[in-house]
Amino acid sequence: MQDSTTVVCAILAVFLTLYLARWYLSPLRAIPTVGGTSLPLLSFFTALKWYYGSVFKVAMLDQWLVVVSGPKLVEELRKRPDSEFSAEQGLQSLLPLQYIFGPETVHDQYHVDIVREKLTRSIPLILGDVIDELQLAVKEHIPATENEWVSVNVVDATRQIVARASSRVFVGVQACRNPDYLDISINFTVDVVKDRALLNLFPRFLKPIVKLLAGNAARTVRRAIPILKPIIEERKRRIAEYGEDWDDRPSNLLQWIMDEAKIRNESDVTIIERILLMNFAAIHTSSNSITHAIYHVAEHPEYLQTLREEIEPILQEEGWTKAGMAKMWKLDSLLRESQRYNGLNIISLMRKAMKDIVLSDGTLIPRGALVAAASTPLHLDNQVYTDAGVFDPFRFARQRENEGESLKHQYANTSIEYIAFGHGKHACPGRFFAANELKAMLAYIVLNYDLKLGGDGKRPHNVHFGPTIVPNPHAQVLFRKRAVSL
């Protein structure tokens, strides 16, 4: 027994010695550490403390994160080519997808191109389905009447509503109203985060073994198979019987992925993994965004009349169309301002250094380092935004009235001053779909409900989990139905 203890202690001593040697030889030592000491191991306790400078590093559970701050360095990070700062490798460093999904899903992410191209181009055609599902889901999850105020947990309600509306376009009517599938699509994000947390406690050489113990995401994929596989098989049968152009051929994400999977001879399980990855990217980010906005409107019910005066005549003229959504500048502005003011994460533009890089300020970023841009200090910088610390719902609507700036300040547009969706060629590929979905959802709620906060009427404080910002998950908003016909 004593011999075994001695061997274990010796192995740990070797690992600790190698770790310390690696640390003291690393160029990362020269980058200031924020939140506490730079000493190895002790710096773990600074992992959730954030502060902003020009270039600094913070401790994550499994690695250091180098953060650049300020427009000049953020723009430099964006402009560097993938051969220097890789967005794909940055994502894989943050989320070890290779230990969660099959190699096809990780190494050939054509589903991202489908979202960026086909989904975006199809918005005018699919928006009607989104709005149809939104209207049904909102009535179900905000069950208010004209005679009394009803208290609603907005975080729970918006997740269900967004999951249904997104799934209507992702997989179709049959699955988007299936309670089991909605549960899978919503909780898949939690499963991936749990797997990541466990995997990142262990060194790389142990991750292939640890993934057998993680397995939350894999189990959820298996739960989705009996729901989605019959839909996939039925579509394959119809294509075999009627050809590629059969009547009522679906035009949605599942079908587009199936078309590409056929070319690559991929399995049905891989198709399902890709669908769930899209849910991972879409549902929680969108539901958090709309919840932030609803909290602001509930805190300031006076916004409702201004929004209704904009929305009602547009709907009478354009109907619930993409063209109509595009004319709702004040609604668009409120969503953009909410995302600027609250944020979804305090960092953006996640990248991995593919070689040693010297930034323009002289900072050496060593090969393999994880690098990101600080978004919150940029969005709350008074030199970038007038009274940046004040929530001004129609800030961007006013700016769009300036000559040549009608498109620059719309919700889905990115810039070096606004990186909530990222910026450049790796900006969020689904942001145009998300913007139209959320504008339609907020417009419908504004027209059909009065809303307010109870208690002292103050907006619930946001909750921070490391770099992630989420609306208060326990807050209630009071809703009352309005008598409208639009």
C-alpha positions, -999 to 999 in steps of 0.1 A, spaced: 0 0 0 28 23 9 46 15 -23 15 24 -43 11 57 -25 48 65 -33 43 58 -70 12 80 -72 29 108 -54 59 105 -77 37 106 -108 19 137 -95 52 154 -87 64 148 -123 32 162 -137 34 192 -114 71 198 -123 63 196 -160 33 219 -156 54 245 -137 82 243 -162 58 247 -191 43 277 -174 75 295 -167 87 290 -203 54 302 -218 51 336 -234 17 339 -217 36 348 -185 42 383 -200 5 390 -205 -11 406 -174 -34 384 -155 -67 399 -143 -85 391 -111 -56 378 -90 -22 361 -91 -5 347 -122 9 317 -103 -2 284 -117 -30 265 -98 -37 296 -76 -49 315 -107 -78 290 -110 -96 311 -84 -96 341 -107 -115 323 -134 -148 341 -128 -134 376 -122 -132 399 -152 -116 433 -158 -107 451 -190 -75 464 -203 -58 464 -237 -45 428 -236 -48 406 -206 -55 370 -197 -80 353 -174 -80 317 -161 -106 293 -174 -109 259 -158 -88 242 -184 -68 269 -201 -59 306 -203 -80 330 -223 -63 360 -238 -86 390 -241 -81 420 -264 -100 452 -257 -105 484 -276 -116 490 -312 -81 489 -327 -71 455 -313 -106 441 -318 -104 451 -355 -70 436 -357 -82 403 -343 -111 403 -368 -89 411 -399 -62 385 -392 -67 355 -416 -77 320 -404 -41 308 -409 -32 331 -379 -64 333 -358 -88 304 -366 -125 308 -356 -132 271 -362 -103 260 -340 -113 286 -314 -148 271 -312 -134 236 -309 -110 247 -281 -139 262 -262 -163 233 -269 -145 200 -274 -171 188 -300 -147 161 -313 -153 143 -280 -191 147 -282 -200 141 -319 -189 120 -348 -159 132 -369 -182 140 -399 -202 166 -379 -171 182 -364 -147 184 -394 -172 192 -422 -196 218 -408 -216 224 -440 -247 230 -419 -232 264 -410 -230 273 -447 -266 261 -452 -277 285 -424 -256 314 -438 -268 310 -473 -300 289 -478 -318 298 -446 -310 335 -450 -322 336 -486 -353 318 -477 -365 341 -450 -392 358 -471 -407 323 -479 -404 308 -444 -413 338 -423 -450 330 -427 -445 296 -410 -425 312 -382 -452 337 -375 -479 311 -376 -461 290 -350 -452 321 -329 -489 331 -327 -499 297 -316 -471 293 -291 -474 328 -276 -511 322 -268 -502 289 -252 -473 301 -230 -487 336 -222 -523 325 -213 -535 360 -204 -571 373 -207 -585 407 -212 -600 409 -177 -570 402 -154 -532 403 -152 -514 369 -154 -479 364 -140 -455 346 -164 -420 334 -160 -406 349 -192 -374 329 -194 -394 296 -194 -421 310 -218 -397 324 -244 -376 292 -245 -407 272 -254 -419 298 -279 -385 302 -296 -380 264 -297 -413 259 -314 -409 287 -339 -373 277 -348 -382 240 -350 -410 248 -374 -383 260 -398 -357 235 -388 -376 202 -388 -413 210 -397 -447 209 -381 -446 172 -371 -417 176 -347 -420 212 -336 -452 205 -316 -439 173 -301 -433 179 -264 -405 153 -262 -386 169 -291 -390 204 -277 -376 192 -244 -346 177 -263 -340 208 -284 -341 231 -253 -320 209 -230 -294 199 -255 -275 231 -248 -273 222 -211 -261 187 -220 -233 200 -241 -222 224 -214 -222 196 -188 -201 174 -210 -177 203 -216 -174 209 -179 -164 173 -172 -141 169 -202 -122 201 -194 -113 188 -159 -89 163 -175 -58 166 -198 -62 160 -235 -48 124 -234 -76 113 -210 -105 130 -228 -112 101 -251 -118 80 -220 -136 106 -201 -161 112 -229 -175 77 -222 -184 90 -187 -197 124 -200 -222 113 -227 -251 137 -218 -252 150 -254 -248 115 -269 -278 103 -248 -299 133 -260 -290 125 -296 -302 89 -290 -335 103 -276 -340 124 -308 -334 95 -331 -369 78 -327 -385 112 -333 -366 125 -363 -356 92 -380 -391 84 -392 -395 119 -406 -361 114 -424 -371 80 -437 -405 92 -450 -388 120 -469 -363 96 -484 -392 73 -495 -410 102 -512 -378 112 -530 -373 76 -542 -409 74 -554 -415 108 -569 -380 123 -575 -364 154 -561 -393 177 -571 -422 158 -555 -452 179 -545 -450 195 -510 -413 188 -508 -402 206 -476 -381 236 -477 -365 236 -443 -332 230 -426 -337 193 -422 -343 188 -459 -313 210 -469 -290 190 -446 -305 157 -459 -296 169 -495 -260 175 -485 -258 144 -464 -269 123 -494 -240 136 -515 -216 127 -487 -232 94 -479 -237 104 -443 -258 85 -417 -292 96 -403 -275 100 -369 -251 126 -384 -281 145 -398 -297 145 -364 -265 157 -347 -263 186 -371 -299 196 -364 -293 195 -326 -262 216 -331 -283 243 -348 -307 241 -318 -276 246 -295 -267 277 -314 -302 292 -318 -326 286 -290 -310 299 -258 -293 329 -274 -326 340 -291 -348 333 -260 -323 352 -238 -323 382 -263 -361 385 -264 -363 381 -226 -339 410 -221 -361 431 -244 -394 421 -227 -379 430 -193 -371 465 -206 -406 470 -221 -422 457 -189 -402 482 -168 -412 510 -192 -447 503 -204 -447 538 -220 -426 522 -248 -457 502 -259 -476 531 -274 -447 542 -294 -441 507 -308 -478 502 -315 -480 534 -335 -451 522 -357 -462 485 -360 -500 488 -367 -499 509 -399 -470 488 -413 -490 456 -407 -520 470 -424 -500 479 -454 -474 450 -456 -489 423 -434 -467 399 -415 -439 399 -441 -401 404 -442 -407 437 -460 -430 447 -431 -404 437 -405 -378 457 -423 -398 489 -419 -401 486 -381 -371 507 -372 -381 514 -336 -388 478 -328 -355 468 -345 -337 495 -325 -351 483 -292 -338 448 -298 -304 460 -309 -301 484 -279 -312 457 -255 -284 434 -269 -259 462 -268 -268 472 -232 -272 437 -218 -251 415 -241 -252 377 -244 -215 373 -235 -189 397 -223 -166 383 -250 -169 378 -287 -148 368 -318 -134 336 -302 -102 326 -320 -72 302 -316 -37 313 -325 -24 290 -352 11 304 -349 30 329 -328 15 363 -335 28 397 -325 0 423 -322 4 459 -332 9 469 -295 38 445 -292 20 417 -273 31 382 -283 3 357 -286 18 322 -286 7 294 -309 -22 275 -294 -35 303 -272 -73 309 -271 -81 346 -278 -113 366 -277 -124 403 -279 -140 420 -249 -175 431 -261 -190 446 -230 -165 475 -225 -168 483 -262 -206 484 -260 -206 505 -229 -178 529 -240 -190 566 -239 -165 574 -266 -184 549 -289 -220 555 -277 -234 587 -262 -245 580 -226 -235 543 -231 -246 534 -196 -282 545 -203 -307 522 -220 -321 543 -249 -346 521 -268 -348 542 -300 -311 551 -302 -304 532 -334 -337 543 -350 -326 579 -348 -291 570 -361 -307 553 -391 -323 586 -401 -289 600 -409 -280 600 -446 -264 568 -457 -269 550 -423 -303 533 -427 -287 499 -429 -257 504 -408 -276 504 -375 -301 477 -380 -303 449 -355 -285 422 -375 -257 444 -388 -223 440 -373 -195 466 -370 -163 472 -350 -185 491 -325 -212 464 -323 -199 428 -320 -228 411 -302 -231 388 -332 -194 388 -339 -181 407 -369 -166 399 -403 -169 367 -423 -173 346 -391 -202 366 -377 -232 346 -365 -246 330 -397 -281 328 -384 -284 364 -372 -307 375 -400 -332 347 -393 -330 353 -356 -336 390 -361 -367 385 -381 -380 358 -357 -375 380 -326 -389 411 -343 -420 392 -353 -423 377 -318 -419 411 -300 -443 428 -324 -469 402 -318 -465 405 -280 -466 443 -281 -497 444 -302 -516 417 -283 -506 423 -246 -502 450 -220 -473 441 -198 -457 455 -166 -435 444 -137 -448 438 -103 -432 448 -70 -411 479 -72 -413 479 -110 -376 477 -115 -360 455 -142 -346 422 -128 -308 422 -126 -290 400 -151 -271 369 -140 -235 362 -149 -219 328 -154 -183 334 -162 -185 352 -196 -221 344 -202 -249 370 -194 -284 357 -189 -317 374 -179 -329 367 -144 -344 332 -147 -368 336 -118 -384 370 -127 -421 372 -135 -438 397 -158 -475 406 -157 -494 402 -190 -530 413 -199 -546 405 -233 -556 433 -256 -585 433 -280 -568 436 -314 -574 422 -349 -540 424 -365 
